[in-house]
Amino acid sequence: MTKKVLLIIVEGQTEQIILEDYLDAYFADTTIRFDVQREDVLTKWDAHKRIPNIKNSVIRVIQSYLDKYKFLAKDLTAVVHITDADGCFIAPECVRVDENIEQKLFYTEDAILVKSDKRKEQIEQRNEMKARNARILIANDYFSINRLKVPYQLFYFSTNLEHVLWDERNEIPTEKIHKADEFIENLSGTIEEYLKAYLPVDDELPYREKMKKSWSFLMEGGHSLQRGTNVPLLFEMIKTDVQ
């Protein structure tokens, strides 16, 4: 019997480095495939600099992967999508201008710092776009691909993956892959166990209630800038809905 494919959409290669080996070993009856976007689907403008329909954007990502690797929709057991929160749910006044920062964009515990008023406006627009798109996607339990219903779920790292793993919100891009490799090599225990320490809800709750509460928590106050993730629930989703 041919194994079904679990497609995992991620922003960068670090998510694949962190999760792939554990998922392959733990869910041996499922083929785990990563689709590394090297961009954020939730904040990508269309060719005319307009906000696209986020559901259509995700469907295009899934269909593109199927076409590239000669899979059919019926080969998919589910689609998992992981995004960085990037502080997208903070209030606009928490995006602040600070001309003294070295980087163009700097995340703190309670604010996003930028160098200019123009950049502040851009980040406020980005946050609004990402927050709206996230709300749309978390309300989606599946996507219809070639008239087949494929289960779908969006998960997050906050502020980003590097923040959760080694407590650095503003990691230098060229260091990310090296540090992810180093993190996994030195990790005692499983990545699932490690991430559960940053799950912002009671682990004893039913899976679907945990998913709902984890997103509600992220949307409150400055939580989308603070260290947390609901990615541990990814493993539970696979056990509950996939296997």
Secondary structure, DSSP 8 states (H G I E B T S, - for coil): ---EEEEEEESSHHHHHHHHHHHHHHTTTEEEEEEE-SS-GGG---TTS----HHHHHHHHHHHHHHHHT--GGGEEEEEEEEE-TTTTS-GGGEEE-TT-SSSEEE-SS-EEESSHHHHHHHHHHHHHHHHHHHHHHT-SEEEETTEEEEEEEEEEES-HHHHHHS-TT--GGGHHHHHHHHHHH--S-HHHHHHTT--S-TTS-HHHHHHHHHHHHTSTTGGGSSEE-THHHHHHIIIII-
